[in-house]
Amino acid sequence: MARVLGASNPCRTEAMIDIIDHLPEAHVSAGVRLYYTSLEAKLGPVFGPLDAALAVLPGSIHHSRCLVALSEGHLVGILGIHDARGSFLAPTYMIMAKHYGTMSGMYRTSLLMLLDSKVAPGDLYLDGIAVAPTHRGQGIGTALMTAFEHRARDNGFATVSLEVIDTNPRARQLYTRFGYHEIATHSMGPFSHLFGFRTTHRMSKPIDEVQHVRPHG
């Protein structure tokens, strides 16, 4: 059972998963590792190998711009959020230059800007979602998505949105079943070879289509 717990409202899933509205300091390492390894196909060209990424990312995240799934005190899922203030993962050039050097830091920051999705007023954007391999198929991803949509609705957003790369048709089909509709396509142009995908598909869902029933224990 999933229950959304948070500063405002704690929730629990069938496998007794708690979903909270921030990343606790004690879970930063596990959260960053899971998030990066799940999105490495997209973030790899920016941050490089896992060891390099793990040196940069813990100091580059906003703890309150995410939702976290916990099972018996262990982090098993995470969903990054991007709103008008910024994204869950937002390293500055200074941080990038410190870890990669001046020129490489500038280059990698430019690559990250290519992936940065502009968020329209009234829209809450899903930056990325990851579930631990050992806990997949237990409804954790669905619980995180539901909590994300409820967060948007409860805070007065008009829409929720996300992007899917063209090499992940299964995710695109999944979000379509969740009620998301494609509204735009973005080409990676000459950077498609570097990132390994040619286009991203922006998908959106009106907040009035979000169900008003909360998961509960």
C-alpha positions as CSV (number, residue, x, y, z in Angstrom):
1,M,0.0,0.0,0.0
2,A,1.3,3.5,-0.7
3,R,0.9,6.4,1.7
4,V,2.0,9.9,0.8
5,L,3.6,11.4,3.9
6,G,5.1,14.9,3.7
7,A,5.3,18.2,5.4
8,S,1.6,18.6,4.6
9,N,0.4,15.0,4.3
10,P,2.2,11.9,4.9
11,C,0.9,8.3,2.1
12,R,1.5,4.2,2.3
13,T,1.6,1.4,-1.1
14,E,0.8,-2.3,-1.0
15,A,4.4,-3.0,-0.1
16,M,4.1,-0.5,2.7
17,I,6.0,2.2,0.9
18,D,6.2,5.7,2.5
19,I,6.3,8.6,0.0
20,I,7.8,11.8,1.4
21,D,8.1,15.2,-0.2
22,H,11.8,15.8,0.3
23,L,15.2,14.0,0.2
24,P,16.5,13.5,3.8
25,E,20.2,14.1,4.3
26,A,20.6,10.5,5.4
27,H,19.4,9.3,2.0
28,V,21.2,11.7,-0.3
29,S,23.9,9.2,-1.4
30,A,21.4,6.5,-2.2
31,G,19.0,8.9,-3.8
32,V,21.6,10.5,-6.1
33,R,23.0,7.1,-7.0
34,L,19.6,5.7,-8.0
35,Y,18.6,8.8,-9.8
36,Y,21.8,9.0,-11.9
37,T,22.1,5.3,-12.7
38,S,18.4,5.3,-13.9
39,L,18.9,8.4,-16.1
40,E,22.5,7.8,-17.1
41,A,21.7,7.4,-20.8
42,K,20.6,11.0,-20.7
43,L,22.9,12.5,-18.1
44,G,26.0,10.5,-18.8
45,P,27.5,12.9,-21.4
46,V,27.2,15.7,-18.9
47,F,28.5,14.1,-15.7
48,G,30.6,11.2,-17.0
49,P,31.2,7.9,-15.2
50,L,29.3,7.1,-12.0
51,D,32.2,7.9,-9.7
52,A,32.6,11.4,-11.2
53,A,28.8,12.1,-11.0
54,L,28.6,11.0,-7.4
55,A,31.3,13.6,-6.5
56,V,29.3,16.4,-8.1
57,L,25.6,15.6,-7.6
58,P,25.2,15.5,-3.8
59,G,26.0,19.2,-3.7
60,S,24.0,20.1,-6.7
61,I,20.5,19.0,-5.7
62,H,17.5,20.8,-4.1
63,H,16.2,18.5,-1.4
64,S,12.6,19.8,-1.5
65,R,12.2,19.5,-5.3
66,C,11.6,15.8,-5.3
67,L,9.4,13.0,-3.9
68,V,11.1,9.9,-2.3
69,A,9.8,6.4,-1.7
70,L,11.0,4.6,1.4
71,S,10.6,0.9,2.3
72,E,11.5,0.0,5.9
73,G,13.8,3.0,6.1
74,H,15.6,2.3,2.7
75,L,15.2,4.6,-0.3
76,V,13.6,2.6,-3.1
77,G,12.4,5.4,-5.5
78,I,12.8,9.0,-6.3
79,L,11.1,11.5,-8.6
80,G,12.7,14.9,-9.4
81,I,10.6,18.0,-9.8
82,H,11.1,21.2,-11.8
83,D,9.0,24.3,-11.0
84,A,9.4,28.0,-11.7
85,R,12.2,28.2,-9.1
86,G,14.3,25.6,-10.7
87,S,15.0,21.9,-11.0
88,F,15.8,19.1,-8.6
89,L,19.3,18.7,-10.2
90,A,20.8,22.1,-10.7
91,P,24.6,22.3,-10.5
92,T,26.1,25.7,-11.0
93,Y,29.0,26.5,-13.3
94,M,31.2,27.0,-10.2
95,I,30.5,23.5,-9.0
96,M,31.1,22.0,-12.4
97,A,34.4,23.9,-12.9
98,K,35.5,22.8,-9.4
99,H,35.1,19.1,-10.3
100,Y,35.9,19.0,-14.0
101,G,38.1,22.0,-14.6
102,T,37.4,25.4,-16.2
103,M,37.0,24.4,-19.8
104,S,35.4,21.0,-19.2
105,G,33.1,22.5,-16.6
106,M,31.9,25.2,-19.1
107,Y,31.4,22.5,-21.8
108,R,29.4,20.2,-19.5
109,T,27.3,23.1,-18.2
110,S,26.4,23.9,-21.8
111,L,25.4,20.3,-22.4
112,L,23.2,20.4,-19.3
113,M,21.5,23.5,-20.6
114,L,20.5,21.6,-23.7
115,L,18.6,19.2,-21.5
116,D,17.0,21.9,-19.4
117,S,13.3,22.0,-20.0
118,K,11.6,25.4,-19.8
119,V,8.7,25.3,-17.5
120,A,5.6,27.4,-18.4
121,P,3.7,29.4,-15.7
122,G,1.2,27.1,-14.1
123,D,3.1,23.9,-15.0
124,L,4.8,21.4,-12.7
125,Y,7.4,19.4,-14.6
126,L,8.7,15.9,-13.8
127,D,12.5,16.0,-14.2
128,G,13.0,12.2,-13.8
129,I,11.8,9.2,-12.0
130,A,13.7,6.1,-10.8
131,V,12.7,2.9,-8.9
132,A,15.2,0.5,-7.4
133,P,15.5,-2.7,-9.6
134,T,14.7,-4.8,-6.5
135,H,11.4,-3.0,-6.0
136,R,10.0,-2.7,-9.5
137,G,6.6,-4.1,-10.2
138,Q,5.3,-3.1,-6.8
139,G,3.4,0.0,-7.7
140,I,6.1,2.4,-6.5
141,G,6.5,4.3,-9.8
142,T,2.7,4.7,-9.9
143,A,2.6,5.9,-6.3
144,L,5.3,8.5,-7.1
145,M,3.5,9.7,-10.2
146,T,0.2,9.9,-8.2
147,A,1.9,11.9,-5.4
148,F,3.5,14.2,-8.0
149,E,0.1,15.0,-9.6
150,H,-1.5,15.5,-6.3
151,R,1.3,17.9,-5.3
152,A,0.6,19.9,-8.5
153,R,-3.1,20.0,-7.9
154,D,-2.8,20.9,-4.2
155,N,-0.5,23.8,-5.0
156,G,-2.7,25.3,-7.7
157,F,-0.8,24.2,-10.9
158,A,-2.9,24.0,-14.1
159,T,-0.8,21.2,-15.8
160,V,1.8,18.6,-15.2
161,S,4.3,17.7,-17.8
162,L,7.4,15.6,-18.6
163,E,9.7,14.6,-21.5
164,V,10.5,11.2,-23.0
165,I,13.4,10.5,-25.3
166,D,12.7,8.8,-28.6
167,T,14.7,5.7,-27.6
168,N,12.3,4.9,-24.8
169,P,8.9,4.1,-26.5
170,R,7.8,2.0,-23.5
171,A,7.9,5.0,-21.2
172,R,6.0,7.1,-23.8
173,Q,3.3,4.4,-23.9
174,L,3.1,4.3,-20.1
175,Y,2.7,8.0,-19.8
176,T,0.0,8.0,-22.5
177,R,-1.9,5.5,-20.3
178,F,-1.5,7.9,-17.4
179,G,-3.4,10.5,-19.5
180,Y,-0.4,12.5,-20.8
181,H,-0.6,13.8,-24.4
182,E,2.3,14.9,-26.6
183,I,2.4,18.7,-27.1
184,A,5.8,19.3,-28.6
185,T,8.9,17.5,-30.0
186,H,12.5,18.9,-29.5
187,S,15.4,17.9,-31.7
188,M,18.8,17.4,-30.3
189,G,20.3,18.4,-33.7
190,P,24.1,17.8,-34.0
191,F,24.2,16.7,-30.3
192,S,22.0,13.6,-31.0
193,H,25.1,11.4,-31.6
194,L,26.6,12.5,-28.3
195,F,23.5,11.8,-26.3
196,G,22.3,8.8,-28.1
197,F,18.8,10.0,-29.0
198,R,17.5,12.3,-31.7
199,T,14.4,13.9,-30.1
200,T,12.5,14.4,-26.9
201,H,8.7,14.4,-26.7
202,R,7.1,16.8,-24.3
203,M,3.9,15.4,-22.8
204,S,1.4,17.2,-20.7
205,K,-1.8,16.5,-18.6
206,P,-4.4,19.0,-17.5
207,I,-4.6,19.1,-13.7
208,D,-8.4,18.8,-13.8
209,E,-7.9,15.2,-15.1
210,V,-6.0,14.2,-12.0
211,Q,-8.1,11.9,-9.9
212,H,-9.1,13.3,-6.5
213,V,-8.8,10.0,-4.7
214,R,-5.6,9.7,-2.6
215,P,-3.9,6.4,-1.9
216,H,-4.3,5.5,1.8
217,G,-3.4,2.9,4.2
